[in-house]
Amino acid sequence: MKKPIQITLFLIPAILLVLIFIYSFAGWSGWASTMSWEGLGGFGHFTGLKNYIELFTQDSVFRKGLLNTLLLSVAFIGITIPLGLINAILLDMGIKGKKLFRLIFLIPLSFSFVVSAAMWAWMFAPKTGTINSLLRVLNLGFFTQPWLTSSSQSMLGLIIIYVWQFSGFATLVYFAGISGVKQEIIEAAKVDGASQFQKYLRIIIPLQKIPTFTILFLLLMYSLRVFDLVWLTTGGGPGYSSEILATYMWRITFNRNLFADGASIGFVMFIMSALIAVPFVVKMRGK
């Protein structure tokens, strides 16, 4: 009986911190979003769902930010997961320098978003950036692009940065999953005459459901709440071409002092994250 009590005592501080700094503030944000809170004065009067209705029906920038957030999530995850799986398969096949490649895949994940943003902003610079400068040296100047400073290419640049940042993480998770496949299953497939391609296609890849689900969940959570990398590279621009929910929430809250509207955007992000997290937790509990 002592062990459960000790475990409970250790968990209580963490539970209290989560309740105070996550759920209580999320509840406060939800309540503030139903008020007419503008400027540095009081909360104003209760308005119900008025702020939400105006966001979805009258605020074109909010709709643009929501669309960009979803686009970033779908494109970035849609590229990162297959790329991570392919890299993991190559590592599992015994490619030369496997330990070196594993280290290389870890490097981007070790960088903070601030460092990554500064590095890629410098690399993507139209005139002095590494990418365009290298193209000019190779006499491929006609391939140079404005990259992050172009309203039509800014989202593409952000997607490239995110794929670079997280593809190594996906690779290592998949590699761990592939390494965990029982050798008896693989040996049985070889006895049945399965080729290398068939071994991965019909046996190993179908067994990667849990790693895939884990990667998908974590990347979705990152893509929905991203702020610093976008803010430091494009600032949501040019114009609103790369505006996402987090940057628009910051802009409308602290630049325009529309605190109720900012709280509404934040609560929308919270609901979107909850819709992802709850099914994940339920599925994991069922395992």
Stockholm file with secondary structure:
# STOCKHOLM 1.0

chainA/1-287         MKKPIQITLFLIPAILLVLIFIYSFAGWSGWASTMSWEGLGGFGHFTGLKNYIELFTQDSVFRKGLLNTLLLSVAFIGITIPLGLINAILLDMGIKGKKLFRLIFLIPLSFSFVVSAAMWAWMFAPKTGTINSLLRVLNLGFFTQPWLTSSSQSMLGLIIIYVWQFSGFATLVYFAGISGVKQEIIEAAKVDGASQFQKYLRIIIPLQKIPTFTILFLLLMYSLRVFDLVWLTTGGGPGYSSEILATYMWRITFNRNLFADGASIGFVMFIMSALIAVPFVVKMRGK
#=GR chainA/1-287 SS CHHHHHHHHHHHHHHHHHIIIIIIHHHHHHHHTTBCCCTTSCCCCBCTTHHHHHHHHHCHHHHHHHHHHHHHHHHHHHHHHHHHHHHHHHHHTTCTTHHHHHHHHHHHHHSCHHHHHHHHHHHTCTTTCHHHHHHHHTTCGGGCCCGGGSTTTHHHHHHHHHHHHHHHHHHHHHHHHHHTSCHHHHHHHHHTTCCHHHIIIIIIGGGCHHHHHHHHHHHHHHHHSCCHHHHHHTTTCSTTTTCCHHHHHHIIIIISCCHHHHHHHHHHHHHHHHHHHHHHHHHHHTC
#=GC SS_cons         CHHHHHHHHHHHHHHHHHIIIIIIHHHHHHHHTTBCCCTTSCCCCBCTTHHHHHHHHHCHHHHHHHHHHHHHHHHHHHHHHHHHHHHHHHHHTTCTTHHHHHHHHHHHHHSCHHHHHHHHHHHTCTTTCHHHHHHHHTTCGGGCCCGGGSTTTHHHHHHHHHHHHHHHHHHHHHHHHHHTSCHHHHHHHHHTTCCHHHIIIIIIGGGCHHHHHHHHHHHHHHHHSCCHHHHHHTTTCSTTTTCCHHHHHHIIIIISCCHHHHHHHHHHHHHHHHHHHHHHHHHHHTC
//
